Amino acid sequence: MAEEESTCGRGLAENAGVPAGLASVAVGLARNLEVHVRALDPGDAAAAQEQGVYARVAHSLRSAAADLQAAAAEMASAVDLPIGAHDMAAITTSDALGAFEGYVAAEDDLRRLLDARREDDEQMLTAIRAEVESPDAS
């Protein structure tokens, strides 16, 4: 079987998982904030402030996730995009190099951030599971 020709459309489609994954994380964070609000005492002024912030952040995260999901769908649908003429001199400039270096650096920064948070998140998940699965839990 012959290998399929690499095209910009295929490359775009292959990268659709990036915004889709970011959207998934944003939705997950929004959901956690929304659930956390249930624990707040509505009669407490500080808790009311916290609820407002969490609600605004959750709304922003869900909006961003919707945009990211739309971008991912558009990227995935580009798999059969016809090959357009390219000026290789325009794509092999210091600006193009800088843009791609910035993208790769941002991926590395995100990877480090998620790796750093992983241990704390796993500990919190374990503690919550123990409470939920405890025979004494209400």
C-alpha positions in Angstrom: 0.0 0.0 0.0 1.5 3.4 -1.0 2.0 6.0 1.7 -0.4 8.9 1.4 1.1 12.2 0.3 1.7 14.6 3.1 -0.4 17.7 2.6 -1.2 20.8 4.7 -4.8 19.5 5.0 -3.6 16.2 6.4 -1.2 18.0 8.7 -4.0 20.2 10.0 -6.3 17.2 10.5 -3.5 15.3 12.3 -3.2 18.3 14.7 -6.9 18.5 15.5 -6.3 16.6 18.7 -4.5 19.6 20.2 -7.5 22.0 20.4 -9.8 19.0 21.1 -7.6 18.0 24.1 -7.4 21.6 25.3 -11.2 21.8 25.1 -11.6 18.6 27.1 -9.3 19.9 29.9 -11.2 23.3 29.9 -14.6 21.5 30.2 -13.3 19.3 32.9 -12.0 22.3 34.9 -15.3 24.2 34.4 -17.2 21.1 35.6 -15.1 20.9 38.7 -15.6 24.6 39.5 -19.4 24.2 39.1 -19.5 21.2 41.4 -17.2 22.9 44.0 -19.7 25.7 44.2 -22.3 23.3 45.8 -20.1 23.2 48.9 -20.2 26.9 49.5 -22.5 28.5 52.1 -24.7 31.0 50.3 -25.0 33.0 53.6 -21.3 33.6 53.8 -20.0 36.8 52.1 -16.6 35.2 51.2 -18.3 32.1 49.8 -20.6 34.3 47.7 -17.6 36.1 46.2 -16.0 32.7 45.5 -19.2 31.5 43.9 -19.2 34.5 41.6 -15.6 34.1 40.5 -16.1 30.4 39.9 -19.2 30.9 37.9 -17.5 33.5 35.7 -14.4 31.4 35.2 -16.5 28.3 34.4 -18.5 30.3 31.8 -15.3 31.5 30.2 -13.8 28.1 30.2 -16.9 26.6 28.5 -16.9 29.4 25.9 -13.2 28.8 25.2 -13.9 25.0 25.0 -16.6 25.6 22.4 -14.3 27.6 20.3 -11.5 25.0 20.6 -14.0 22.2 19.7 -15.1 24.2 16.6 -11.5 24.7 15.6 -10.7 21.0 16.1 -13.7 20.0 14.0 -12.7 22.4 11.2 -9.1 21.1 11.3 -10.3 17.5 11.2 -12.5 18.2 8.2 -9.5 19.7 6.3 -8.0 16.2 5.7 -8.9 16.3 2.0 -8.1 20.0 1.5 -6.6 20.3 -2.0 -2.9 21.2 -2.2 -2.5 24.9 -2.8 0.5 26.6 -4.4 3.1 27.6 -1.7 5.9 30.1 -1.8 8.5 28.2 0.1 10.6 31.3 0.6 7.7 32.8 2.6 7.4 29.8 4.9 11.2 29.5 5.5 11.7 32.8 7.1 12.8 33.8 10.6 9.2 34.8 11.3 8.0 31.3 10.4 10.8 29.7 12.4 9.9 31.9 15.4 6.2 31.0 15.2 6.9 27.3 15.1 9.5 27.6 17.9 6.9 29.5 20.0 4.3 26.8 19.4 6.8 24.0 20.4 7.8 26.0 23.5 4.2 26.5 24.5 3.6 22.7 24.1 6.6 22.1 26.4 5.4 24.6 28.9 1.9 23.0 29.0 3.5 19.5 29.4 5.6 20.7 32.3 2.6 22.4 34.0 0.4 19.3 33.6 3.2 17.1 34.9 3.8 19.3 37.9 0.1 19.3 38.8 -0.4 15.6 38.3 0.9 14.4 41.7 -1.3 16.9 43.6 -4.3 16.1 41.5 -3.8 12.3 42.0 -3.6 12.9 45.8 -6.8 14.9 45.8 -8.5 12.3 43.6 -7.5 9.6 46.1 -8.8 11.6 49.0 -12.1 12.3 47.4 -12.5 8.6 46.3 -11.8 7.5 49.9 -14.6 9.9 51.1 -17.1 8.9 48.4 -16.4 5.1 48.8 -16.3 5.2 52.6 -19.1 3.2 54.2 -19.6 6.2 56.5 -20.1 8.6 53.6 -23.6 10.0 53.5 
